[in-house]
Amino acid sequence: MDVVRIRSDFPLLNQPFHGRPLVYLDSAATSQKPKSVIEAESEYYRTENANVHRGVYALSVEATEAYESARARVGRFLGARSADEVVFVRGATEGINLVASGLGRKLLRRGDRVLSTVMEHHSNIVPWHFLRENSGIELDFLDIDAEGQLRLDDLDRQLDRRTKVVTVGHVSNVLGTVNPVREISDRAHAVGALVVVDAAQSVPHVPVDVQALGADFLTFSGHKALGPMGIGALWGRAELLRELPPYMGGGEMIREVHRDRVEYGDVPARFEAGTPNVAGAIGLSAALDYLERIGWDTLRDYDHRLQEALVQGGRERLGNRLRFFGPTDPSRREAVFSFALDGVHPHDVASLLDAEGICVRAGHHCAQPLMERLGVPALTRASPYLYNSEDEIDRLFDGLEKIAAHFARAS
């Protein structure tokens, strides 16, 4: 893969920071945007800006066609049976909240169980806690093994007929673990449970086919996959979406409103109250086009090369001074490299790397149950992407060696 050429497509990456070339290793938080995405969003505002679905004049019709074309593009990307199975949301967080709220009002009753995992992002935990607090459901969590992989024996132990929902991240935002969603789906469906998938960390790196995964609902955020902020998608099986009540009320999601009654619109309009993020949807479509031009096999091979460079570099250059978390086999992980540097707080690591022009993230990564399970208060996380080079991985370890040496002298 020609990383130099790819990097030239990303304007922000060509800027120096602190007088040094920028090494951006925080793509799991948000990816950088290529010129084609920036221009697609800008072009909409320059040439097509109008409210969608509401106008009979030509400009509104053009805007509506562009918006619905973006929906169809996302549907094809996910393997949806119909574009109507795609709901535009602000991101994965809103997508999960929409599903949890709808299932809580329609399906779940006091004493029913929702089964999550200990490695979930807070966005796939807190909405279910809302139901636990307000509806009396039970919320339980699957455990992980020493390498950060889900214990499927724990899944078998916990699944029962009271389990109505199993909700799981496709890829962990801390461990990089790729979860066996199809296997989980099959086991969950065998007891009558629905499966909700958080694909925020997988969509940027691997092709996602909702039919192959066996999911019932799946959601992702555009901004982690080269797209704009404030846009994402929720996919749901059509028959299930039709059963869910609206998430928000207002314009556009209704068929008729009267003083004494309201009749809701069809799916997906029922879930898209108010003026949508049309430019964001168009930008997301352009982002998917960019990724598919790169090629998923090419991207995945390169991702694994970077993961191998991180795992081996940590071992060879820092040895037992660095502890990393997640599967040791690069083919069983994606996206992230989370680690602890002996004797140095993760926030200090991130701050000192910033002085070198290297961007990493430190903290609990919106995954406090996982931090508790791992027995750490926080971790440092490097998350490379298609625009990063192996030379930049070397610069990361140059910085970490310098930090380790400094703190060793200080102690």
Secondary structure by P-SEA (a helix, b strand, c coil): caaaaaaaaccccccccccccccccccccbbbbcaaaaaaaaaaaacccccccccccaaaaaaaaaaaaaaaaaaaaacccccccccccccaaaaaaaaaaaaaaccccccbbbbbcccccccccaaaaaaaaccbbbbbbbbbcccccccaaaaaacccccccbbbbbccccccccccaaaaaaaaaaaabbbbbbbcccccccbbbbcccccccbbbbbcccccccccbbbbbccaaaaaacccccccccccccccccccccccccccccccccaaaaaaaaaaaaaaaaaacaaaaaaaaaaaaaaaaaaaaaaccccccccccccccccccbbbbbcccccaaaaaaaaaaacccccccccccaaaaaaacccbbbbbbbcccccaaaaaaaaaaaaaaaaaaaaac
